[in-house]
Amino acid sequence: MDYFSPTEIVGYLASVAVLASFVMKNMKTLRIVNTVACSIFIIYGIMLTYSIPIILTNGAIVIINLYYLLIKERRIKRSGASD
């Protein structure tokens, strides 16, 4: 009897990764780990025969994290460099 399907394993991995992201003290590290976790959740949503709520929610979180990691960080560096 197969207790853990590949889909369940991916779901558990995504859950552990999200929990791990909230242990991070550094905001940049938190966002990176959370982005990876949400990406795994997107894969999980696809494996569940396209669970749209899981895919959309985690896709939105990935976009928000990337915004803060890439765009906002560049703006902060530029404003700090001009002082």
N, C-alpha and C positions, 0 to 999 in steps of 0.2 A: 504494500500500500504506500502510495506517494503522499507524504504529509505536507511537503512544501513544493508547490508548483513554481516554475520559473517566475510567473507573474507575482506570486506572493513574496518570493525572495526579493524581487525588485522593489515591491511596496515596503517591505520591512527595511531594506537598505535605505530607501528614501526617507523613511520616518526617522531612522537613527541619524542620518545626515542632518536633517532639520534640527533634531535635538542637539546635536553636536554644535551646530552653528550658534545656538543661543548660549553656549558655554564660553564663547569667545569674548575676550575683553576688548580687543581692538575692533573698531567698527569696520575697517576695511577688510579684515580677516573674516568677520562675521558675514559681510556681504558676499565675499568670494565663496565661502563654504555654503551659504544659503543658496547662492546661484547654482552651484553644483547639485545641491539637494533638490531644488525645484526642477532642474533639468532631468534628474532621475525620476521625479514625480511625473513629468510630462511623458517620459518613456512608459512609466507605469500606466498612465491614462490611455496611452495608445494601445498597450497590451490588453487593456480591459475592453477592447473593441471600441475604442474612441469614446472614452468618458469625457465629454465636453466640459463639464464643470471643473474637473481636475486639470485638464489641459489648459483651459482659459485662465483659471486662477493662478496657476503656477507660471504660465507664460507671462502674465501681467507682472508677477513678482520678479521674474527674470529681467524684464524690461526696466522696471524700477531700479533694481540693483545695478544693472549695467549703466543706467543714467547716472547714478551717484558715483559709481566706480570710474567711469570714463569721462563724461561730460562735465559734471559738477566739479570733480577733482581738478580738471584742467583749468576751469575758471578760477578756482581757489588759488592754484599755483600762479596763474597769470596776475591776479590781483595782488598776491603777496610779493611777487617779484618786482612789481612796479613801485612798491613803497620805498 
